[in-house]
Amino acid sequence: MPIQATRCTQRQLAYLAHWKALGYTFDRDAVIPENTSIRPDALNLPSRTVLAVTAVMLVIVYGVLWVAA
């Protein structure tokens, strides 16, 4: 069954206007909340665990490249 669009409420339109004024754009299939305090998914920062794992992996790659040189 194909996905069908629904009409936006006034609060959803206000949400779109608020974030568009800040320079954010939404995808065509994005779910639009009604509360402007809910940040778009693209603005959420990665967790500390993800940052720690990324830092460790970068150190390992740097170490491998340093030893190989």
DOFI-396789 format. One record per atom (N, C-alpha, C): residue number from 1; residue in three letters; atom name; x negated, y, z negated. Coordinates in Angstrom, 1 decimal. Layout:
BEGIN
@resi: NUM | resn: Ala | name: CA | east: X | north: Y | up: Z
...
***
This chain:
BEGIN
@resi: 1 | resn: Met | name: N | east: -0.8 | north: -1.2 | up: 0.0
@resi: 1 | resn: Met | name: CA | east: 0.0 | north: 0.0 | up: 0.0
@resi: 1 | resn: Met | name: C | east: -0.9 | north: 1.2 | up: 0.0
@resi: 2 | resn: Pro | name: N | east: -0.7 | north: 2.2 | up: 0.9
@resi: 2 | resn: Pro | name: CA | east: -1.5 | north: 3.4 | up: 1.0
@resi: 2 | resn: Pro | name: C | east: -1.2 | north: 4.3 | up: -0.2
@resi: 3 | resn: Ile | name: N | east: -2.3 | north: 5.0 | up: -0.6
@resi: 3 | resn: Ile | name: CA | east: -2.1 | north: 6.0 | up: -1.7
@resi: 3 | resn: Ile | name: C | east: -1.4 | north: 7.2 | up: -1.2
@resi: 4 | resn: Gln | name: N | east: -0.4 | north: 7.7 | up: -2.0
@resi: 4 | resn: Gln | name: CA | east: 0.4 | north: 8.8 | up: -1.6
@resi: 4 | resn: Gln | name: C | east: 0.1 | north: 10.0 | up: -2.5
@resi: 5 | resn: Ala | name: N | east: 0.0 | north: 11.2 | up: -2.0
@resi: 5 | resn: Ala | name: CA | east: -0.2 | north: 12.4 | up: -2.8
@resi: 5 | resn: Ala | name: C | east: 1.0 | north: 12.8 | up: -3.5
@resi: 6 | resn: Thr | name: N | east: 0.8 | north: 13.4 | up: -4.6
@resi: 6 | resn: Thr | name: CA | east: 2.0 | north: 14.0 | up: -5.4
@resi: 6 | resn: Thr | name: C | east: 1.8 | north: 15.5 | up: -5.4
@resi: 7 | resn: Arg | name: N | east: 2.9 | north: 16.1 | up: -5.8
@resi: 7 | resn: Arg | name: CA | east: 2.8 | north: 17.6 | up: -5.9
@resi: 7 | resn: Arg | name: C | east: 2.1 | north: 18.0 | up: -7.2
@resi: 8 | resn: Cys | name: N | east: 1.3 | north: 19.1 | up: -7.1
@resi: 8 | resn: Cys | name: CA | east: 0.6 | north: 19.6 | up: -8.2
@resi: 8 | resn: Cys | name: C | east: 1.5 | north: 20.4 | up: -9.1
@resi: 9 | resn: Thr | name: N | east: 1.2 | north: 20.3 | up: -10.4
@resi: 9 | resn: Thr | name: CA | east: 1.9 | north: 21.2 | up: -11.3
@resi: 9 | resn: Thr | name: C | east: 1.2 | north: 22.5 | up: -11.4
@resi: 10 | resn: Gln | name: N | east: 1.9 | north: 23.5 | up: -12.0
@resi: 10 | resn: Gln | name: CA | east: 1.3 | north: 24.8 | up: -12.2
@resi: 10 | resn: Gln | name: C | east: 0.0 | north: 24.8 | up: -13.0
@resi: 11 | resn: Arg | name: N | east: 0.0 | north: 23.9 | up: -14.0
@resi: 11 | resn: Arg | name: CA | east: -1.2 | north: 23.8 | up: -14.8
@resi: 11 | resn: Arg | name: C | east: -2.4 | north: 23.2 | up: -14.0
@resi: 12 | resn: Gln | name: N | east: -2.1 | north: 22.2 | up: -13.1
@resi: 12 | resn: Gln | name: CA | east: -3.1 | north: 21.6 | up: -12.3
@resi: 12 | resn: Gln | name: C | east: -3.7 | north: 22.7 | up: -11.3
@resi: 13 | resn: Leu | name: N | east: -2.8 | north: 23.5 | up: -10.8
@resi: 13 | resn: Leu | name: CA | east: -3.2 | north: 24.6 | up: -9.9
@resi: 13 | resn: Leu | name: C | east: -4.1 | north: 25.6 | up: -10.6
@resi: 14 | resn: Ala | name: N | east: -3.7 | north: 25.9 | up: -11.9
@resi: 14 | resn: Ala | name: CA | east: -4.6 | north: 26.8 | up: -12.7
@resi: 14 | resn: Ala | name: C | east: -5.9 | north: 26.2 | up: -13.0
@resi: 15 | resn: Tyr | name: N | east: -6.0 | north: 24.8 | up: -13.2
@resi: 15 | resn: Tyr | name: CA | east: -7.2 | north: 24.1 | up: -13.4
@resi: 15 | resn: Tyr | name: C | east: -8.1 | north: 24.3 | up: -12.2
@resi: 16 | resn: Leu | name: N | east: -7.5 | north: 24.0 | up: -11.0
@resi: 16 | resn: Leu | name: CA | east: -8.3 | north: 24.1 | up: -9.8
@resi: 16 | resn: Leu | name: C | east: -8.8 | north: 25.6 | up: -9.6
@resi: 17 | resn: Ala | name: N | east: -8.0 | north: 26.5 | up: -9.8
@resi: 17 | resn: Ala | name: CA | east: -8.4 | north: 27.9 | up: -9.7
@resi: 17 | resn: Ala | name: C | east: -9.5 | north: 28.3 | up: -10.7
@resi: 18 | resn: His | name: N | east: -9.4 | north: 27.8 | up: -11.9
@resi: 18 | resn: His | name: CA | east: -10.4 | north: 28.1 | up: -12.9
@resi: 18 | resn: His | name: C | east: -11.8 | north: 27.5 | up: -12.5
@resi: 19 | resn: Trp | name: N | east: -11.9 | north: 26.2 | up: -12.1
@resi: 19 | resn: Trp | name: CA | east: -13.1 | north: 25.6 | up: -11.7
@resi: 19 | resn: Trp | name: C | east: -13.6 | north: 26.1 | up: -10.4
@resi: 20 | resn: Lys | name: N | east: -12.7 | north: 26.5 | up: -9.5
@resi: 20 | resn: Lys | name: CA | east: -13.2 | north: 27.0 | up: -8.2
@resi: 20 | resn: Lys | name: C | east: -13.8 | north: 28.4 | up: -8.4
@resi: 21 | resn: Ala | name: N | east: -13.3 | north: 29.1 | up: -9.3
@resi: 21 | resn: Ala | name: CA | east: -14.0 | north: 30.4 | up: -9.6
@resi: 21 | resn: Ala | name: C | east: -15.4 | north: 30.3 | up: -10.2
@resi: 22 | resn: Leu | name: N | east: -15.6 | north: 29.1 | up: -10.8
@resi: 22 | resn: Leu | name: CA | east: -17.0 | north: 28.8 | up: -11.3
@resi: 22 | resn: Leu | name: C | east: -17.9 | north: 28.1 | up: -10.3
@resi: 23 | resn: Gly | name: N | east: -17.3 | north: 27.9 | up: -9.0
@resi: 23 | resn: Gly | name: CA | east: -18.1 | north: 27.4 | up: -8.0
@resi: 23 | resn: Gly | name: C | east: -18.0 | north: 25.9 | up: -7.8
@resi: 24 | resn: Tyr | name: N | east: -17.1 | north: 25.2 | up: -8.5
@resi: 24 | resn: Tyr | name: CA | east: -17.0 | north: 23.8 | up: -8.3
@resi: 24 | resn: Tyr | name: C | east: -15.9 | north: 23.4 | up: -7.3
@resi: 25 | resn: Thr | name: N | east: -16.2 | north: 22.4 | up: -6.5
@resi: 25 | resn: Thr | name: CA | east: -15.2 | north: 21.9 | up: -5.5
@resi: 25 | resn: Thr | name: C | east: -14.8 | north: 20.5 | up: -5.9
@resi: 26 | resn: Phe | name: N | east: -13.6 | north: 20.2 | up: -5.5
@resi: 26 | resn: Phe | name: CA | east: -13.1 | north: 18.8 | up: -5.8
@resi: 26 | resn: Phe | name: C | east: -13.0 | north: 18.0 | up: -4.5
@resi: 27 | resn: Asp | name: N | east: -13.2 | north: 16.7 | up: -4.7
@resi: 27 | resn: Asp | name: CA | east: -13.0 | north: 15.8 | up: -3.6
@resi: 27 | resn: Asp | name: C | east: -11.5 | north: 15.7 | up: -3.2
@resi: 28 | resn: Arg | name: N | east: -11.2 | north: 15.1 | up: -2.1
@resi: 28 | resn: Arg | name: CA | east: -9.9 | north: 15.0 | up: -1.6
@resi: 28 | resn: Arg | name: C | east: -9.1 | north: 14.0 | up: -2.5
@resi: 29 | resn: Asp | name: N | east: -9.7 | north: 13.0 | up: -3.1
@resi: 29 | resn: Asp | name: CA | east: -9.0 | north: 12.0 | up: -3.8
@resi: 29 | resn: Asp | name: C | east: -9.3 | north: 12.2 | up: -5.3
@resi: 30 | resn: Ala | name: N | east: -9.6 | north: 13.4 | up: -5.8
@resi: 30 | resn: Ala | name: CA | east: -9.9 | north: 13.6 | up: -7.2
@resi: 30 | resn: Ala | name: C | east: -8.6 | north: 13.7 | up: -8.0
@resi: 31 | resn: Val | name: N | east: -8.7 | north: 13.2 | up: -9.2
@resi: 31 | resn: Val | name: CA | east: -7.6 | north: 13.3 | up: -10.2
@resi: 31 | resn: Val | name: C | east: -7.8 | north: 14.6 | up: -10.9
@resi: 32 | resn: Ile | name: N | east: -6.7 | north: 15.5 | up: -10.8
@resi: 32 | resn: Ile | name: CA | east: -6.8 | north: 16.8 | up: -11.4
@resi: 32 | resn: Ile | name: C | east: -6.1 | north: 16.8 | up: -12.7
@resi: 33 | resn: Pro | name: N | east: -6.8 | north: 17.1 | up: -13.8
@resi: 33 | resn: Pro | name: CA | east: -6.1 | north: 17.2 | up: -15.1
@resi: 33 | resn: Pro | name: C | east: -5.4 | north: 18.5 | up: -15.2
@resi: 34 | resn: Glu | name: N | east: -4.7 | north: 18.7 | up: -16.3
@resi: 34 | resn: Glu | name: CA | east: -3.9 | north: 20.0 | up: -16.5
@resi: 34 | resn: Glu | name: C | east: -4.6 | north: 20.9 | up: -17.6
@resi: 35 | resn: Asn | name: N | east: -5.6 | north: 20.4 | up: -18.3
@resi: 35 | resn: Asn | name: CA | east: -6.2 | north: 21.2 | up: -19.3
@resi: 35 | resn: Asn | name: C | east: -7.6 | north: 21.7 | up: -18.8
@resi: 36 | resn: Thr | name: N | east: -7.8 | north: 23.0 | up: -18.8
@resi: 36 | resn: Thr | name: CA | east: -9.1 | north: 23.6 | up: -18.3
@resi: 36 | resn: Thr | name: C | east: -10.3 | north: 23.3 | up: -19.2
@resi: 37 | resn: Ser | name: N | east: -10.0 | north: 22.8 | up: -20.5
@resi: 37 | resn: Ser | name: CA | east: -11.1 | north: 22.4 | up: -21.3
@resi: 37 | resn: Ser | name: C | east: -11.8 | north: 21.1 | up: -20.9
@resi: 38 | resn: Ile | name: N | east: -11.1 | north: 20.3 | up: -20.1
@resi: 38 | resn: Ile | name: CA | east: -11.6 | north: 19.0 | up: -19.6
@resi: 38 | resn: Ile | name: C | east: -12.6 | north: 19.4 | up: -18.4
@resi: 39 | resn: Arg | name: N | east: -13.8 | north: 19.1 | up: -18.5
@resi: 39 | resn: Arg | name: CA | east: -14.8 | north: 19.4 | up: -17.5
@resi: 39 | resn: Arg | name: C | east: -14.7 | north: 18.4 | up: -16.4
@resi: 40 | resn: Pro | name: N | east: -15.0 | north: 18.8 | up: -15.1
@resi: 40 | resn: Pro | name: CA | east: -15.1 | north: 17.9 | up: -14.0
@resi: 40 | resn: Pro | name: C | east: -16.2 | north: 16.8 | up: -14.2
@resi: 41 | resn: Asp | name: N | east: -16.0 | north: 15.7 | up: -13.7
@resi: 41 | resn: Asp | name: CA | east: -16.9 | north: 14.6 | up: -13.9
@resi: 41 | resn: Asp | name: C | east: -18.3 | north: 14.9 | up: -13.4
@resi: 42 | resn: Ala | name: N | east: -18.5 | north: 15.7 | up: -12.4
@resi: 42 | resn: Ala | name: CA | east: -19.8 | north: 16.0 | up: -11.8
@resi: 42 | resn: Ala | name: C | east: -20.6 | north: 16.9 | up: -12.8
@resi: 43 | resn: Leu | name: N | east: -19.9 | north: 17.6 | up: -13.7
@resi: 43 | resn: Leu | name: CA | east: -20.6 | north: 18.5 | up: -14.6
@resi: 43 | resn: Leu | name: C | east: -21.1 | north: 17.8 | up: -15.9
@resi: 44 | resn: Asn | name: N | east: -20.6 | north: 16.6 | up: -16.1
@resi: 44 | resn: Asn | name: CA | east: -21.0 | north: 15.9 | up: -17.3
@resi: 44 | resn: Asn | name: C | east: -22.5 | north: 15.5 | up: -17.3
@resi: 45 | resn: Leu | name: N | east: -23.2 | north: 15.7 | up: -18.3
@resi: 45 | resn: Leu | name: CA | east: -24.6 | north: 15.3 | up: -18.4
@resi: 45 | resn: Leu | name: C | east: -24.8 | north: 13.9 | up: -18.7
@resi: 46 | resn: Pro | name: N | east: -25.9 | north: 13.3 | up: -18.3
@resi: 46 | resn: Pro | name: CA | east: -26.2 | north: 11.9 | up: -18.6
@resi: 46 | resn: Pro | name: C | east: -26.4 | north: 11.7 | up: -20.1
@resi: 47 | resn: Ser | name: N | east: -26.2 | north: 10.5 | up: -20.6
@resi: 47 | resn: Ser | name: CA | east: -26.4 | north: 10.2 | up: -22.0
@resi: 47 | resn: Ser | name: C | east: -27.8 | north: 10.2 | up: -22.4
@resi: 48 | resn: Arg | name: N | east: -28.1 | north: 10.2 | up: -23.7
@resi: 48 | resn: Arg | name: CA | east: -29.5 | north: 10.2 | up: -24.1
@resi: 48 | resn: Arg | name: C | east: -30.2 | north: 8.9 | up: -23.8
@resi: 49 | resn: Thr | name: N | east: -29.4 | north: 7.8 | up: -23.8
@resi: 49 | resn: Thr | name: CA | east: -30.0 | north: 6.5 | up: -23.4
@resi: 49 | resn: Thr | name: C | east: -30.4 | north: 6.5 | up: -22.0
@resi: 50 | resn: Val | name: N | east: -29.6 | north: 7.0 | up: -21.1
@resi: 50 | resn: Val | name: CA | east: -30.0 | north: 7.1 | up: -19.7
@resi: 50 | resn: Val | name: C | east: -31.2 | north: 7.9 | up: -19.5
@resi: 51 | resn: Leu | name: N | east: -31.3 | north: 9.1 | up: -20.2
@resi: 51 | resn: Leu | name: CA | east: -32.5 | north: 9.9 | up: -20.1
@resi: 51 | resn: Leu | name: C | east: -33.7 | north: 9.2 | up: -20.6
@resi: 52 | resn: Ala | name: N | east: -33.6 | north: 8.5 | up: -21.7
@resi: 52 | resn: Ala | name: CA | east: -34.7 | north: 7.8 | up: -22.3
@resi: 52 | resn: Ala | name: C | east: -35.2 | north: 6.7 | up: -21.4
@resi: 53 | resn: Val | name: N | east: -34.3 | north: 5.9 | up: -20.8
@resi: 53 | resn: Val | name: CA | east: -34.7 | north: 4.8 | up: -19.9
@resi: 53 | resn: Val | name: C | east: -35.4 | north: 5.4 | up: -18.7
@resi: 54 | resn: Thr | name: N | east: -34.9 | north: 6.5 | up: -18.2
@resi: 54 | resn: Thr | name: CA | east: -35.5 | north: 7.2 | up: -17.0
@resi: 54 | resn: Thr | name: C | east: -36.9 | north: 7.6 | up: -17.3
@resi: 55 | resn: Ala | name: N | east: -37.1 | north: 8.2 | up: -18.5
@resi: 55 | resn: Ala | name: CA | east: -38.4 | north: 8.7 | up: -18.9
@resi: 55 | resn: Ala | name: C | east: -39.4 | north: 7.5 | up: -19.0
@resi: 56 | resn: Val | name: N | east: -39.0 | north: 6.4 | up: -19.6
@resi: 56 | resn: Val | name: CA | east: -39.8 | north: 5.3 | up: -19.8
@resi: 56 | resn: Val | name: C | east: -40.2 | north: 4.7 | up: -18.4
@resi: 57 | resn: Met | name: N | east: -39.2 | north: 4.6 | up: -17.5
@resi: 57 | resn: Met | name: CA | east: -39.5 | north: 4.1 | up: -16.2
@resi: 57 | resn: Met | name: C | east: -40.5 | north: 5.0 | up: -15.4
@resi: 58 | resn: Leu | name: N | east: -40.3 | north: 6.3 | up: -15.5
@resi: 58 | resn: Leu | name: CA | east: -41.3 | north: 7.2 | up: -14.9
@resi: 58 | resn: Leu | name: C | east: -42.7 | north: 7.1 | up: -15.4
@resi: 59 | resn: Val | name: N | east: -42.8 | north: 6.9 | up: -16.7
@resi: 59 | resn: Val | name: CA | east: -44.1 | north: 6.7 | up: -17.3
@resi: 59 | resn: Val | name: C | east: -44.7 | north: 5.4 | up: -16.8
@resi: 60 | resn: Ile | name: N | east: -43.9 | north: 4.3 | up: -16.7
@resi: 60 | resn: Ile | name: CA | east: -44.4 | north: 3.0 | up: -16.1
@resi: 60 | resn: Ile | name: C | east: -44.9 | north: 3.2 | up: -14.7
@resi: 61 | resn: Val | name: N | east: -44.1 | north: 3.9 | up: -13.9
@resi: 61 | resn: Val | name: CA | east: -44.5 | north: 4.1 | up: -12.5
@resi: 61 | resn: Val | name: C | east: -45.7 | north: 4.9 | up: -12.4
@resi: 62 | resn: Tyr | name: N | east: -45.8 | north: 6.0 | up: -13.2
@resi: 62 | resn: Tyr | name: CA | east: -47.0 | north: 6.8 | up: -13.2
@resi: 62 | resn: Tyr | name: C | east: -48.2 | north: 6.0 | up: -13.6
@resi: 63 | resn: Gly | name: N | east: -48.1 | north: 5.1 | up: -14.6
@resi: 63 | resn: Gly | name: CA | east: -49.2 | north: 4.3 | up: -15.1
@resi: 63 | resn: Gly | name: C | east: -49.6 | north: 3.3 | up: -14.0
@resi: 64 | resn: Val | name: N | east: -48.7 | north: 2.7 | up: -13.3
@resi: 64 | resn: Val | name: CA | east: -49.0 | north: 1.7 | up: -12.2
@resi: 64 | resn: Val | name: C | east: -49.8 | north: 2.5 | up: -11.1
@resi: 65 | resn: Leu | name: N | east: -49.3 | north: 3.6 | up: -10.7
@resi: 65 | resn: Leu | name: CA | east: -49.9 | north: 4.4 | up: -9.7
@resi: 65 | resn: Leu | name: C | east: -51.3 | north: 4.9 | up: -10.1
@resi: 66 | resn: Trp | name: N | east: -51.5 | north: 5.3 | up: -11.3
@resi: 66 | resn: Trp | name: CA | east: -52.8 | north: 5.7 | up: -11.8
@resi: 66 | resn: Trp | name: C | east: -53.8 | north: 4.6 | up: -11.8
@resi: 67 | resn: Val | name: N | east: -53.3 | north: 3.4 | up: -12.2
@resi: 67 | resn: Val | name: CA | east: -54.2 | north: 2.2 | up: -12.3
@resi: 67 | resn: Val | name: C | east: -54.6 | north: 1.8 | up: -10.8
@resi: 68 | resn: Ala | name: N | east: -53.6 | north: 1.9 | up: -9.9
@resi: 68 | resn: Ala | name: CA | east: -53.9 | north: 1.5 | up: -8.5
@resi: 68 | resn: Ala | name: C | east: -54.8 | north: 2.4 | up: -7.8
@resi: 69 | resn: Ala | name: N | east: -54.9 | north: 3.7 | up: -8.2
@resi: 69 | resn: Ala | name: CA | east: -55.7 | north: 4.7 | up: -7.5
@resi: 69 | resn: Ala | name: C | east: -57.2 | north: 4.5 | up: -7.7
***
